[in-house]
Structures are given as structure tokens and as C-alpha cells.
Amino acid sequence: MEEARIKTNSLKAWLLAARPKTLSGAAVPVVIGSALAYTDAQLYEGDVFNWTAALLCLLFAFAMQIDANLINDFFDFVNGSDDAETRLGPRRACAQGWVTLSAMKQAIAATTCVACVIGLPLAWYGGLEMILVGAACVVFAFLYTTVFSYRGMGDILVLVFFGLVPVCCTYYVQIHDITWEVVLAAIACGLVIDALLIVNNFRDRDNDRLAGKQTLIVRLGPEAGLQLYLGVGVGAMILGGTFWMNGHLLATVFPLLYFVLHVFTYLRIKKIYQGKALNLCLGETARNIFIYGLCVAVGLIL
């Protein structure tokens, strides 16, 4: 296999460890928050929207996503959740021996510092409270893998740190205010992205149970997990009605494309039900998330 030829601590090994495919999930909340801010900035005189601040938000999200991926890779292997023989999902760097534990520790320290350096200037645009937000992102990137994911609370952190925090903060550094439309849009975004965690935990439910990892799917069972996957899409569509109420009809209509794709993916998950074949649904869910973000952003701007 091609993966067997990967040299330890090589560039290819680090690229696989960083999981670049997950960056779209980090980008979507920032794109939605920026689109909301850009739209509302038109209500003010002068050039209110700052592209530098928007870029910093995006780069910070990317850095934190990579940091969280490395943390997850390291601690899941150390805690015995990642077994190279029984793992159903994409291969992980530490479990496969592509990256040594000592090198991974150094990389985690480096990416954490890079994220902090990128995020620090946002205090200039959004105030000193942005430093507290950045610190919380770093702390919970560690707590997610080491504590919350084992206690069935990972979904709550997704809602907060892939919904409320990135959407609201991206908007806040531009407009210096938060509206109910932004909060509801942030929750909708968090629900959409949580679908990725749901299908991931649905696939790994048996291995997680054996490892003592009490994810929400392990606690609720596979049938409830299926309904939860479908439900987050429905919830996002309902919350998206707030765009219509605020005069952004297209931002409500365009995401219907996402919902159709979400339902098709749900039906595919239900049919496959278990095993490595669910990785196909993981890829489809990531695609759906990207399409949702694009539809909302374009709908808002138009």
C-alpha cells in the first residue's frame, strides 16, 4: 500500500496529520460571519468592512483546526482510542507510526503558538475580549479530545466552537455588535457542522464503546444517532428562516440545495449502517457543509 511507504516525520506524513480536508469546516463559520458583517456594513457610511480582519479570522480558524487535529491524533493514540488494526476511519499519523510522539508534541506546541500569533492582532479590531476568546479556543482544543469527547459532550463543543464563537466573533470584529440574526445563524452553522461529528461517531460507535469513549451516539444508540443526523439539518433549515425575516430571502432559499443533499446522505448512512463504507458519507457530509456555507454567504451578499 502507498501509505506503508510514508517516511516517518516526512512532509507527506505531516500533511496527512494536518488533515487539510477538514479546513473547509473551519472556513464555513468565518465565511458566514463575514457575509453577515459585509451585508450589515452596507447600512453604515464609509468603508466599515475590514478585509484584513476577515483574513485574520480565517487564518486563525485554519491554524486552530490543524492544531485540534494534531491534538486529537496524539491523545487518541496515547489513550488507546486509535488502533491501527481496528480503526474504521482515515488513518492517523501517530497510530500508523508516520509521526513520532515526540515530534507530534513539538508540532502541537508550534501550531498553538502560530494560532496565538495570528489571533492576537484581532484584539486591535475587536477589543481585548478577543484575547479571552482565543485563549478559550486553545484550552478547549485540548479539552475536547482529552475530556469532552469521552463524555458525550463533543457535540456541544462543536455548536460553540464551530458555530457561536467563529460566526459571532467574525461578525463582532467588523460591526462591534451582535444581533439575534447572527446568533441564530451561528447556531444553524454549528448544527450543520455537527453532522460531521455525528457520522464520524456513528461509524466508530462499536470501537468507541470498547475504548470507553461515551460519545452521544454510544449513549443514545445507532437509531437515535441516525435521527440526530437528519435532525441537525432540519434544525439548521428552521433557524435559517431568520434570514427571511430580516429581508434576506435568498439566504433562506439557496440552502435548500444543501438540505436535499443532506437528506440523500442520511439515506445512504441508513443503508450502509456500519463499517468503513461510511467514510463515503463522511466525505459527502463535508461537501454538504461547504455547500451550505457557500449558499448562505452568496444568498446574503446577493
Secondary structure, 3 states (H helix, E strand, C coil): CHHHHCCCCCHHHHHHHHCHHHHHHHHHHHHHHHHHHHHHHCCCCCCCCCHHHHHHHHHHHHHHHHHHHHHHHHHHHHCCCCCCCCCCCCCCHHHHCCCCHHHHHHHHHHHHHHHHHHHCCHHHHHCCHHHHHHHHHHHHHHHHHHCHHHHCCHHHHHHHHHHHHHHHHHHHHHHCCCCHHHHHHHHHHHHHHHHHHHHHHHHCHHHHHHHCCCCHHHHHCHHHHHHHHHHHHHHHHHHCHHHHHCCCHHHHHCCHHHHHHHHHHHHHHHHHCCCHHHHHHHHHHHHHHHHHHHHHHHHHHC
